[in-house]
Amino acid sequence: MLCAKIPRYMRADNLRLRPLKIFDGPFIINGLRNEDVWRANGLSKPITFSWFSVWWYLKKTFDLSLCIEIDSRRAGFIGLYNLSLGKSAELSLLLFEKNIRQCGYGSRAFTLFAKNLKEHSVVKKIIIRVKIDNNAAISFYRALGFNKLSNLDRIKTMAIDLNGHPCRSRS
């Protein structure tokens, strides 16, 4: 049902978002085994599951999962989970290679994704959860316009309203 509401492929210059496919499994597992990626996501050790198990988990968990490509090379992942159509969803966005972070690709991927979500009335609000000590991610999401909703169990919850309305803090 969601696929009918949003384009399967989104492009902005050299950046493209496309549906995650089974052949992306090894790329995703290698990215998740990157030490700064697993530490930033609250893991104490790298993922040891097979690439197929991780790919299957992503397909089951995420209502919409897309591969981020830069210059036709896989660079990361963006996806929505806990989707309440027309209302809200939670977001994950990962760029796996350290050398492509802080170059604007994450911001461009999010902006392209959010524009399509808004255009096709998929959600009004996007929520993210970040470890409170992940200052790089918090700064990234603040720069995109996310506002703090709460801090609970060392996790900061932030949200952005795609219609431009301020998201209210609960703490």
Secondary structure as UniProt FT lines:
FT   HELIX           2..4
FT   STRAND          10..12
FT   TURN            13..14
FT   STRAND          15..19
FT   HELIX           22..24
FT   HELIX           25..32
FT   HELIX           35..40
FT   TURN            41..42
FT   HELIX           51..61
FT   STRAND          64..70
FT   TURN            71..72
FT   STRAND          73..84
FT   TURN            85..87
FT   STRAND          88..95
FT   HELIX           98..100
FT   TURN            101..102
FT   HELIX           105..119
FT   TURN            120..121
FT   STRAND          125..131
FT   TURN            132..133
FT   HELIX           135..144
FT   STRAND          147..152
FT   TURN            153..154
FT   STRAND          155..161
FT   TURN            162..163
//
